[in-house]
């Protein structure tokens, strides 16, 4: 077997509507309703499926708990502009900009938390890398 890419990940969240509003406002993701009312956040060729904590769909992770994710998104927007946008949305930046190591090498990142406490990293690679 050879894995090509991620298709989707799943978050258990305390409030699906609040999570959708946050990710739409801060990161420009789109709320997607599918499969009879299930909800996801779409961006690019990916999505984050959302499960209401305590009412998760099966099968699910053994410890599906809100606030247990640590994820990184790549943006094409200059990092200073992305940070300014996050702050304008009322999001507290916890760290950054800092140098980090991503899947394709060195990148610049900043960090904040979503409403459930998940750690969200937003990054840029040097031009021409990604």
N, C-alpha and C positions, 0 to 999 in steps of 0.2 A: 504494500500500500504506500501511496505517496500523497500527502496532504497538500492541497493547493493554496487554500486561504480559509479564513473564518467566514462563516455565513451569518451567524447570529450568536449572541450571548443572552442569558436570562438573568434578570434582577428580580429579587423579591423586594417589594417596596411597601411602605406603610400606606401611601396614598397615591394611587395611579394617576389621578387627575393632576395633583400637585407636581408629581414627577414629570409628567408630560409638559406642563406649563413651564417648569424650570428649564428643562433641556431645550424646549422650543425657543424660549426667550434668550437663554445664555449661549447656546451652541447652534441654534438654527435648525434643530432636528424637527422632523415632521411626525405628528401622531398618525399612526396607521391602525385601523380597526380591521381585524381579519377573523376568519374561522368562527363566525357566530358570536362575535363580541369581544374576542381577545384583543389586547392592545399591545402595540410595539412603538418604538421610536425608530424612524428611518433616517438614514443619512448615507449618501453615496450608494454603494452596492451592499450595504450592511444594515442590520437592524438589531435593536435591543428589545427582546420580548419582556414584558412586564407582568409579573405575577403579584397579585395582592397577597401580602404576608398573611399566612394562616389559611389561605384559600388557593394554594399553588396548584397548577396543573400537574398531572402525572405523565411520565416520570419526572422527577425533579432531583436536585442535588440533595444529598443527605442532610446538609446543614444550610438550607435556604433561608438566610436571615438578612433583613435590611441592614445596609451599612457595612457589608463585608467585601465590597468590590474595591479594587484599586486598578484603574484603567487609564490608558493614554490615548488621546486623539491627536491626529496630525491635522494642522490647519495650513491653508495657503496664505492666510492673512498674516501680515507681519506681527510678530509676537507682541510688540509694544501696543499695537492697535487691538489685538485680541484681549490683552490684559486690561486695557482701558475700557473696552466694551464690557468685560466681566464686572469690573468695578462699577460702571454706570448702571449695571443691572442689580447692584446691591450685593454683589458676591464678594466676600472677603478673600483676598489672595493670601494663601498661607506661606508660600515660598515662591521665589522666582523674580526675575529670570535666573535660571541656573543651567549649567551644562550637564547633560545626561547622556547615557548611552542607550540608543534605541536599536531596533531590529536592523537598521541599515547603517548604523554608526552613530557618530556624535550628533547631538541635537541640542537645541535650547528649549527649556520648558518652564512652565509655571503651574502651580497647584492650587486647587480649591476643593470645597466639599459640596456635594449635592444635598437636598433636603433630608436624606436618610443618613448622611455622614459618609457616603462613599467618597473615596479620594479620587479626584478627577485631575489628570495631567493633560495640559494642552501644549503641543510642541511644534517646532519648525525644524526641518533639516536645512543645512546650507543649500543654497540654490544649486540645482543640478543633481542632488543626491536622491531625492524621492519623487 
